[in-house]
Amino acid sequence: MTSMSSMGSQSNKDRSKTASSATVTRLFQKSLRDLITGIRSHKDNQKDFMNKSLQDIRAEVVSSDIRTKSIAIEKATYLHSLGFNMNWASFHVVELMSTANVKYKRVGYLAARQSFGDDTDVVLLIPNLLKKDLASPNPAEAALAISCLANIVTPELSQTLVADVFSLLNNHKPDLRRRACLCLYKCFLRYPEALRPSFARLTECLEDDDQTVVQAAVTVLSELAMHNPKTYLPLAPKFYKLLTTSSSNWISTPGDRKYFSPSETDSEESS
């Protein structure tokens, strides 16, 4: 009994010490604004200041406090945009991506979009996370997942998740339909086999009720047509109708017709 009681007391002390340490770290942690202000004020030794800040960030990111970790990743992402490598923080980025709080999840997804690449090991850990967020009833979570996937997509991620992105073309939210349409283009580039089964539904987006979805479909199909114009020549009547009837200045830009001109030229010459 005495032994168990002492163990419980020690455990409580450890938890109290950890909580106390996290509180102290939070109190003295510099924000992203502080980091930017410090960089601007250290004009003569910016590199030294940023290296010192990076050391502090490495210490903060291992905190069990999600707010402290989030601020640390924000600062690491900013330094990454200035040329500092943040591959060392990849696992902590995934931790933020998987949190239930959208505020912190957004920070994680932004960091992933900025820093993840084909050679990032932790990409192997996120397919199920992306799949869950793509199917989330919360539009904000689905939007974060789509935007992130479009930036970090690999052949493996595309093969695993293209069906989940495709299903969002039927979402009742126009913003998610638009994002899904644009994301599919990136998936097709990395996994071309997905284009054929998706093509019919993609062309239906040209007749979507929302103008932004139509614009996204025009963009994707036009870019695809640049790779193989003859395949997309049957869509010329739909494009012509959009060019002549749409109220959108972007869609009615005459320059969009250039994507079909090689095929049209070939057809005219052959006739």
Beta strands, then each sheet from edge to edge (+ up, - down):
end
